[in-house]
C-alpha cells in the first residue's frame, strides 16, 4: 500500500484529500504544518507528499527545500498561490507538480497515480529476469547488458 503525506494548514482541505486518497486505497498521514514532516519522513518513508505553500512557521517552499536535501520523494504542491511566479518557484525548488486552489480532488488523485505509476516502472520489477550480465525487463520489454569489468579493467 502506497503511503502519502498530506501537509496543509486547512483542516477541510486535508480531510478532503484524505477522503479521496483513502477511497483509492492509499495510506494517508496528515500534518497541519511542516514542523514534524522531516522526522516522520525518516520514520514512515512516504511514497509521495502533497504540500501546501502558505502555512504558519515552516512554509511549504522551505519544507520542499529541506526535503530535497536528502530525498527524491515526489512532491505535489496544492496551493492558493497560483501565480506563474509561485508555480515556477515551487517547481524549481524540486516539486514534481503544482495544482492551484481551488482544485479538483479527482484531478489530484489522477496526478498522484500518474507519478506513482511512473516510479513503479522505473524500479526493477519482480518479473525482471537477470542472468549474468543480462537483465530482461519483461513488463517494459527491454533487455539490458551490464558492462562488467574484471580486476584488470578489461571486459
C-alpha positions in Angstrom: 0.0 0.0 0.0 1.4 3.4 -1.0 1.8 5.9 1.8 1.1 9.6 1.1 1.7 12.6 3.4 -0.7 15.5 3.2 0.6 18.7 4.6 -1.9 21.6 4.7 -2.9 24.0 7.5 -6.5 24.0 6.3 -8.4 21.1 8.0 -11.1 20.9 5.3 -8.5 20.6 2.6 -6.6 17.9 4.5 -9.8 15.9 5.1 -11.0 16.3 1.5 -7.7 15.0 0.1 -7.6 12.3 2.8 -11.1 11.0 1.8 -10.3 10.8 -1.9 -6.9 9.1 -1.4 -8.2 6.6 1.1 -11.0 5.8 -1.3 -8.3 4.9 -3.9 -6.6 2.6 -1.4 -3.7 4.8 -0.2 -2.5 5.1 3.4 -2.5 8.8 4.4 -0.7 10.7 7.2 -1.9 14.2 7.7 0.0 17.2 9.0 -1.3 20.7 9.8 2.1 22.3 9.4 5.6 21.4 8.2 7.3 21.1 11.6 7.4 17.3 12.0 7.3 16.2 8.4 11.1 15.6 8.0 11.4 13.4 11.2 8.3 11.5 10.2 9.6 11.0 6.7 12.6 9.3 8.1 10.4 7.0 10.2 7.5 6.3 7.9 9.0 6.6 4.4 6.2 8.1 2.3 5.9 7.4 -1.4 4.6 11.0 -2.1 3.9 14.3 -0.4 1.0 16.6 -1.1 2.2 20.0 0.2 0.6 23.4 0.7 2.8 26.5 0.5 1.2 29.0 2.9 1.5 27.6 6.4 2.4 29.1 9.7 6.0 28.5 10.8 7.8 26.4 8.3 6.2 27.1 4.9 5.9 24.7 2.1 8.6 26.2 0.0 11.2 25.9 2.8 10.0 22.4 3.6 10.4 21.4 0.0 14.0 22.8 0.1 14.7 20.8 3.2 13.2 17.6 1.8 15.2 17.9 -1.4 18.5 17.9 0.6 18.1 14.2 1.4 15.2 12.8 -0.5 13.8 12.4 -4.0 10.2 11.6 -2.8 7.7 13.1 -5.2 6.2 16.4 -4.0 2.9 17.8 -5.3 2.1 21.4 -4.3 -1.5 22.3 -3.8 -1.7 26.0 -3.0 -3.8 29.1 -3.2 -0.8 30.9 -4.6 -1.5 30.2 -8.2 0.5 32.9 -10.0 3.1 31.9 -12.6 5.9 33.0 -10.4 4.8 30.8 -7.5 4.3 27.8 -9.7 7.7 28.2 -11.3 9.4 28.7 -7.9 7.7 25.6 -6.5 8.8 23.5 -9.4 12.4 24.9 -9.4 12.7 24.1 -5.7 12.1 20.5 -6.5 8.3 19.9 -6.7 7.1 17.4 -9.3 3.8 19.1 -9.9 1.7 22.2 -8.8 -2.0 22.5 -8.5 -3.7 25.8 -7.7 -6.6 26.0 -5.2 -9.4 25.6 -5.8 -8.7 22.3 -7.3 -10.4 19.1 -8.3 -9.7 16.3 -5.8 -10.2 13.8 -8.6 -7.6 15.5 -10.8 -5.2 15.5 -7.8 -5.7 11.7 -7.4 -5.1 11.1 -11.1 -1.9 13.2 -11.0 -0.7 11.2 -7.9 -1.5 7.9 -9.6 0.5 9.0 -12.7 3.7 9.8 -10.8 3.5 6.7 -8.7 2.9 4.6 -11.8 6.0 6.2 -13.4 8.0 5.5 -10.3 7.0 1.9 -10.2 8.1 1.4 -13.8 11.5 3.0 -13.2 12.3 0.4 -10.5 13.2 -3.2 -11.3 10.0 -5.3 -11.5 9.6 -8.7 -9.8 9.1 -10.0 -13.3 12.6 -8.9 -14.4 15.0 -11.7 -15.2 18.7 -11.4 -14.6 21.2 -13.9 -16.0 24.9 -13.0 -15.5 25.3 -9.5 -17.1 21.9 -9.5 -18.9 18.6 -8.1 -17.4 15.3 -8.7 -19.2 12.6 -6.2 -18.1 9.5 -8.2 -19.1 6.9 -5.6 -18.4 8.8 -2.8 -20.3 10.1 -5.2 -23.0 13.7 -4.1 -22.6 16.9 -6.1 -22.5 19.9 -4.5 -20.7 23.5 -5.7 -20.8 25.7 -4.7 -17.8 29.2 -3.7 -18.5 31.2 -5.8 -16.2 34.9 -5.4 -15.8 37.5 -7.8 -14.4 40.2 -6.7 -11.9 42.5 -5.5 -14.7 39.8 -3.2 -16.1 39.0 -5.4 -19.1 35.6 -6.6 -20.2 
